Amino acid sequence: MITKLPESEGATIGIMVTGKVDEAEEKKWISTFDALIKQHDKINVLVLIGDNFDIGLKAAFEDIKWTFGHLEHMDKLALVSTSCVIKWLVEIDSPFAKMVNIDEKYFDVNELSKAWAWVKS
């Protein structure tokens, strides 16, 4: 399940991802991101990842396909989680993100307000 966080404003959107995400839900949120890009061109995204997050294969493929097709519209990406694996993946990915002008940073869940401040700055 994906829900929009209330701190979202302007070109910055925050979402919380918990439980199972299927292809239909992924496509719904892709439409939301497309509308935000149409309005602002460059967007900032905060993703709060729940401990029980699970994504279906088709949904993951849609997400990856959309992301690679819209890299030029991303400015900042904050990933917030308690997962050591997510932290490790961000550490590996952030240098590559920087190569396409995306600032990507990991925050622990107890740093959520810090993540919001960073992604909005």
Phi, psi and omega per residue, in radians:
M1 nan 2.407 3.121
I2 -2.097 2.265 3.090
T3 -2.276 2.527 3.113
K4 -1.365 2.358 3.135
L5 -1.488 2.492 -3.049
P6 -1.148 -0.324 3.130
E7 -1.328 -0.107 3.132
S8 -1.066 2.405 3.090
E9 -2.823 2.563 3.112
G10 0.981 -2.237 -3.105
A11 -1.485 0.102 -3.119
T12 -1.966 2.193 3.111
I13 -2.186 2.428 3.039
G14 -2.073 2.424 3.103
I15 -2.280 2.614 3.023
M16 -1.949 2.259 -3.111
V17 -1.996 2.080 3.122
T18 -2.417 2.744 3.079
G19 1.086 -2.682 -3.060
K20 -1.525 2.287 3.054
V21 -1.947 2.110 3.132
D22 -1.800 3.091 -3.077
E23 -1.082 -0.696 -3.130
A24 -1.101 -0.773 3.134
E25 -1.168 -0.695 3.106
E26 -1.048 -0.775 3.136
K27 -1.125 -0.630 3.090
K28 -1.061 -0.781 -3.115
W29 -1.287 -0.525 3.034
I30 -1.057 -0.699 3.082
S31 -1.077 -0.705 3.107
T32 -1.086 -0.799 3.129
F33 -1.157 -0.691 3.095
D34 -1.041 -0.734 3.120
A35 -1.135 -0.686 3.123
L36 -1.156 -0.709 3.089
I37 -1.140 -0.716 3.128
K38 -1.056 -0.637 -3.123
Q39 -1.379 -0.677 -2.983
H40 -2.063 -0.180 -3.065
D41 1.199 -1.067 3.097
K42 -1.835 2.366 -3.133
I43 -2.235 2.774 3.036
N44 -2.030 2.444 -3.068
V45 -2.287 2.316 2.985
L46 -1.988 2.217 3.137
V47 -2.078 1.982 3.066
L48 -1.649 2.008 -3.026
I49 -1.802 2.072 3.116
G50 -1.271 2.783 -3.113
D51 -1.119 -0.480 -3.073
N52 -1.777 0.420 -3.117
F53 -1.119 2.346 3.113
D54 -2.560 2.298 -3.137
I55 -2.146 2.380 3.088
G56 -1.238 2.759 -3.097
L57 -1.048 -0.792 -3.137
K58 -1.145 -0.689 3.109
A59 -1.138 -0.730 3.113
A60 -1.091 -0.726 3.110
F61 -1.089 -0.778 3.108
E62 -1.044 -0.741 -3.139
D63 -1.094 -0.839 -3.130
I64 -1.124 -0.779 3.134
K65 -1.047 -0.796 3.131
W66 -1.128 -0.789 -3.106
T67 -1.021 -0.872 -3.126
F68 -1.139 -0.464 3.102
G69 -1.424 -0.144 -3.066
H70 -2.271 0.367 -3.108
L71 -0.961 -0.647 -3.084
E72 -1.201 -0.197 -3.139
H73 -1.751 -0.002 -3.129
M74 -1.707 2.380 3.080
D75 -1.920 -1.074 3.126
K76 -2.209 2.525 3.094
L77 -2.354 2.017 3.084
A78 -1.867 2.196 3.074
L79 -1.927 2.153 -3.053
V80 -2.061 2.182 -3.044
S81 -2.866 3.010 2.969
T82 -1.853 0.003 -3.026
S83 -1.410 2.180 3.036
C84 -1.130 -0.569 3.136
V85 -1.154 -0.790 3.103
I86 -1.069 -0.785 3.121
K87 -1.003 -0.802 -3.139
W88 -1.100 -0.748 3.133
L89 -1.110 -0.685 3.109
V90 -1.150 -0.708 3.107
E91 -1.057 -0.658 3.116
I92 -1.276 -0.730 -3.017
D93 -1.396 -0.553 -2.998
S94 -1.024 -0.631 3.064
P95 -1.108 -0.622 3.097
F96 -1.232 -0.676 3.087
A97 -1.057 -0.726 -3.141
K98 -1.048 -0.580 -3.141
M99 -1.121 -0.417 3.096
V100 -1.932 0.439 3.040
N101 1.130 0.624 3.041
I102 -1.991 2.200 3.016
D103 -1.514 2.123 -3.109
E104 -2.190 2.319 -3.078
K105 -2.552 2.502 3.086
Y106 -1.687 2.460 3.030
F107 -2.326 2.475 3.004
D108 -1.290 2.727 -3.093
V109 -1.032 -0.506 3.114
N110 -1.317 -0.028 3.078
E111 -1.905 0.407 -3.059
L112 -0.999 -0.777 -3.139
S113 -1.146 -0.611 3.064
K114 -1.144 -0.690 3.111
A115 -1.103 -0.761 3.102
W116 -1.066 -0.790 3.140
A117 -1.054 -0.747 -3.133
W118 -1.151 -0.833 -3.052
V119 -1.194 -0.464 3.136
K120 -1.530 -0.205 -3.078
S121 -1.403 nan nan
